[in-house]
Amino acid sequence: MSTTVSPSTASTEQQFGSDNYAGICPEAWAAMDEANRGFAPAYGDDIWTEGAADAFRKLFETNCDVFFVFNGTAANSLALASLCQSYHSVICADSSHVETDECGAPEFFSNGSKLLAAQSDDGKILPEQIHELAVKRQDIHYPKPRVVTITQSTETGRVYTTAETRAIALACKAHNLSLHMDGARFANACAYLGETPAEMTWKSGVDVLCFGGTKNGMAVGEAVIFFNRKLSEDFDYRCKQAGQLASKMRFLSAPWVGMLETGAWLKNARHANACAQHLARQVEGIPGVQISSPVEANGVFLLASEQILNKLRARGWRFYTFIGGAARFMFAWDASLKRVDELAADIRECAGAGN
Ligand SMILES: *Cc1c(COP(=O)(O)O)cnc(C)c1O
């Protein structure tokens, strides 16, 4: 049987427009392949789903409640909805994915909880901003703050240190707020900090973590991890109602077993971060090109003139500029260092005088 997809639809040259351009890493693929040998009970009542949840409990060194959903928007929205009532509000950074890239899903799934966005240049929220927003309005006419959500690593590739997370958790405690972490790139933050996942989350006061699998090397899937198990009540019903309960759940959970048991989750993140560092080192000091955000996780953000960016585009490079106008390059488990070198060389040439 011949394929109906022409080879020309698949780009042969690797692009770094998003860490979602990558395919499925071998460890995730192998586990899915193994889960595909025969049948298994549906809706999560299978050994893979149990194994994946256990692997998370082992990784986080605690007895947490773990749920598997299809994507990050659902993970964040449903987690936030479980932390507040419709008349509550959620404090976030103004550049956070929940505020800018989820089409109102957090408000929708919480039946209207308002997002209170704090101004932030690097995607991080400060404890002072939490204090400010938490007490700004305390009358019945304004939605009551109930949750803080932080992104680790942030949309601009910054990483909260554990001390910073702790300080945020303290601010939350002072105002009776739950702390949610959007960890679509949590693995990259772990790789950068070199600290244990436990230290970075529940030991520092995080109540719920959305742990990203897609950008880490899976085909699809995020894990919602409740360290504060009181908050997970009926979360399975919430997932089902939202269309997020996979009937063949083993294909969402098996890849996690592959990722966690082999350590691929961290290996992939380390490689992706190293590629970002590799690019950053080579473009540092190029006149007309400025790294706009310290490179900590797996992304590099470059400020350059539209002329330079257009030259790069003309050479075939794909990138987005929707975050603060900087050209974003994201790296995943599959990034080729040789291709990163080609990108660096093209940036240098496109920025060169007289070009
Ligand atoms: C990619 C991403 C998500 C998840 O997005 P989906 O497209 O819904 O899977 C969530 N948060 C952040 C910070 C992201 O970068």
The ligand as a Tripos MOL2 file, in Angstrom:
@<TRIPOS>MOLECULE
LIG
   15    15     1     0     0
SMALL
NO_CHARGES

@<TRIPOS>ATOM
      1 C1          2.8310   24.3150   25.5430 C.3       1 LIG1
      2 C2          2.3970   24.8950   26.8380 C.ar      1 LIG1
      3 C3          1.2390   24.4390   27.4730 C.ar      1 LIG1
      4 C4          0.3420   23.3870   26.8860 C.3       1 LIG1
      5 O1         -0.2560   23.7510   25.6980 O.3       1 LIG1
      6 P1         -1.2180   22.7560   24.8730 P.3       1 LIG1
      7 O2         -1.0560   23.2220   23.4800 O.co2     1 LIG1
      8 O3         -2.5800   22.9630   25.3960 O.co2     1 LIG1
      9 O4         -0.7440   21.3730   25.1180 O.co2     1 LIG1
     10 C5          0.9390   24.9600   28.7220 C.ar      1 LIG1
     11 N1          1.7170   25.8700   29.3060 N.ar      1 LIG1
     12 C6          2.8330   26.3330   28.7370 C.ar      1 LIG1
     13 C7          3.7030   27.3150   29.4600 C.3       1 LIG1
     14 C8          3.2030   25.8760   27.4660 C.ar      1 LIG1
     15 O5          4.3180   26.3390   26.8980 O.3       1 LIG1
@<TRIPOS>BOND
     1     1     2 1
     2     2     3 ar
     3     2    14 ar
     4     3     4 1
     5     3    10 ar
     6     4     5 1
     7     5     6 1
     8     6     7 2
     9     6     8 1
    10     6     9 1
    11    10    11 ar
    12    11    12 ar
    13    12    13 1
    14    12    14 ar
    15    14    15 1
@<TRIPOS>SUBSTRUCTURE
     1 LIG1         1 GROUP 0 **** ****
